[in-house]
Amino acid sequence: MFMIVIAVAALACSTRARPPAFNYLEDPYAAENESEEVRSAAIKRLLEVFGMEDPPAIHGRMQPPQYMLDLYNTVADVDGVTKDPYLLEGNTVRSFFDKLRSEQVEFRFNLSTVARTEKILTAELHLFKLRPQAALMFNRHHFCQVSVYQLVDTSKGNNTHERKLLSSRLIPVHSTGWEVFTITQAVRSWMVDEGSNLGLHVVVRTLGGSQMDLKLIRFASGRNHHQSKQPMLVLFTDDGRRSAALENTDPDGMDITSSLPQAPMPAPSSRLARSVDHLEEEGVSMPCQRLPLYVDFEEIGWSGWIVSPRGYNAYHCKGSCPFPLGQNMRPTNHATVQSIINALKLIKGIETPCCVADKLFSINLLYFDDDENVVLKQYNDMVAGSCGCH
């Protein structure tokens, strides 16, 4: 349905530039080619809305990290609509798997898909700590010091690397599960100089400072363990769109223009939508209201790289704004004045106000990029939250 709306709009806007209609009747191939051109142009424009030039290449479908799935479900509802614009830091979160796949505690991540214009907010190293081997369970050490270092090249040619401490803390020796370390400083330096990305090194010591037995403290590696436990870098960034959207914010920090209501606005039923169409066919004008407009990513051909949602209800506004405008039509003062001028016919050519979206919500997209990284991105002004006469 969404593609049909776009196609109709494109066709309407290009009427003057076309040859006479009878040419298309005489040449059905021309009409078919034009239809394909309109579809191609519409999809290209939709990609631009999502900040892409081309859809990401579809490789062998990997399983998205559970962390990214949980994060998506935290910030978005079942249709991808943002629950709260302040739950997410920035508007983009990416997960990167370790490229070294070493058995040692060294890791490297390819950040080439991150635009240099993006603001790096937070970077985290996620490591899955494995349970100690049974023979070593009764070791006298109960805690250990885990330190994450950035490898820095200061050798000028002799292949030796110095280390720069990024994060360090105590963790229980006998614990198992994810451990998270902040490495923002390293990622920011890598974004300034891509060649400085030599990777990370993790050192585990006893509380006395001596080297810990790596058989006792083990982290899952990309080579020997399941994908669900692989070392991962999680990067929170802002591409600048979020900053602009938050300009319309009140002093208490609540987003005035796009805050989500506590309860979702009821969507008109399909029966109501059909009745509206039927009444319009009979020449009866319906008042301004919000109607469904479902965007189906599978129908567009994007289901191969989008993880969630499968589609979303963008809604659209339809109906008339007749005089007098009641408060239920959410009119602006300008619309009220325009309606009065139109009703009194004080000035020729003044139309009635238009039924438009007066509140817009953002949606979240969870998808694979060209490098098979999983990206969570928030897009502003994608859902008509309510309609009014403007």
Disulfide bonds with the S-S distance in Angstrom:
Cys288-Cys355 2.10
Cys317-Cys387 2.04
Cys321-Cys389 2.14
